[in-house]
Amino acid sequence: MTQMLQETKPLNLAWMTGWCGAVGLFGIILVGGGFEVTSDPVRILFDFLNGPGELDLNPYMRFSLALLGAGTIGWSLTLMAVIRVANQLEKQVSQSIWMGITVSIVIWYAIDSILSIATGFWLNAVSNTIFSATFLLPVIRSGVLRS
């Protein structure tokens, strides 16, 4: 196995694994909205977000939540695998991986936050900001994006 360069060592793998776990937990909450018996956490989430109107967990919404949750769980597991591998590679190779991950997080943040605000769920944009910062700050501080 290739030795990791010194500049990449400060990136805390445990922190990033926890971050990916939080993404997965959010996905589990969304998947739970797919069934009445498991929909209480998603109801609590939407109550917290305090959006306009009442939550209507009709079959279309349940289907959408279940698919969104499944995609979110898949995203968390994919990110976890890629982060673990990127953390083991030489800086020159891992830098492009970290840049790709970071760009994908920034694009997700922009789209999700703009749509959250536009649809009346501004608190989701606030949580997106906090969540993105907990990814970006350790990545930037670690030096994995620097040449």
N, C-alpha and C positions, 0 to 999 in steps of 0.2 A: 504494500500500500504506500502511496506517495505521502511524504511528510507534509503536514499543513504548515504554511508559512506563518511566521510570528505575528504578522499584522492581523490575521484572521482569528487568532486564539481568543481575544476578548469576547467574541460573540458567545453568549451564554446559551448553549444548546438546551438546557433545562427550561430556560425562559421561553425560548421559541417553541419547544414542545408543548409547554403550558398554553402558549398563545394559540397554537393549532388545536389543542384540546378545547379551548373556549369556543373556537369556530365550530368544532364538531358538536359541542353541547348546544349551541344555538341551533344547529341543524336538527338535532334530536327534538328540541322544543317545537320547531316548525313541523317536523314529521308527525309529532303527536297531534297536531291540529287536523290530521287526516281522519281521525276517529273521535267520536263523541267521548268515549270512555277515557281517552288520553288527551283531551283538548284543554284541560284547565291551565297548564303552563302557557299555552299560546294565548288564552284569554287574558291571563295576568299580564303577559307581554304587551298585548294591544291596549289594555287598560293603562299600563304605565306610559305607553307612547302617546296616549291622549289625543288620538287623531279625530278628525271630523266624523260624525255619524256613529252608528252602532255597528259592532262587529256582527256580521251575518255569516255564520259558518255553514253556508249552503254547499251542495255537492261540488260546485265549481271552485269555491274557495278552498274546500277541504282538499280537492285534487291539486290545486295550485300550491297550497302549503306543503303537502306531502312531497311533491316534485321538487319544490324549492329546498326543502329540508334535505332530501336525498342528495341533491346537487351540492349543498353546503357541506354535508358530511363527506362526500367524495372530495370536495375541494380541500377540506382540512387534512384528510389522509394523504392526498397528493402533495400538498405543501409540506407536511411532516416528512414524507419520504425524500422529497427534493432537498429540503433544508438539511437533513441528516447527511445526504450524499455530498451536497455542496460544502459542508463543513469539513469533509475529509479530503477534498481535492486541493491541488496547488492553487495559489491565488489567481494566477492568470486564467485558469479554467473556471474556477468558482466565481470569479468576478462577473462573468457574463450570466451565470445562473442567478446570482444575487440581483443583478440589474433587472433581469427578466421578472423575477418574483416581485421586486420593488415596483416596477412599472405596472404590473398587473394589480397590485394593491392600490396604487395611486389612481389608476383608471376605474377600478371598482368604487373607490371612495368618491370620486367625482360624480360618476353616474348615479350611484345609490343616494348620495347626499342631495344632489340637485333634485332628483325625483322625490325624495322624502319631503323636502321643503315644498316642492310644487304641489304635492298631494295632501299637504296639511299635517305631515308627520315630522315636524322639525326636530323633535326630540331624538328621532332616529339619527339625524345628521350630527347631533351632539355626541351621541354614543359612537357613531362612526369615527368622529374626530379623535375621541379618546382611544378607541380601539386601534385606529391607524397609527397614532402616536406611539402606542406600546409596541408596535412592530418597527416603525421607522427609526425611532430614537436609538434602540440598541444596534440596529443595522448600520446606521450612520456612524455611531460612536465606535463600532468595531473596526472600521476601516475596510470592510470587504468590498465596498464600492469604489475605493480609491485605486488609481493606477500605480 
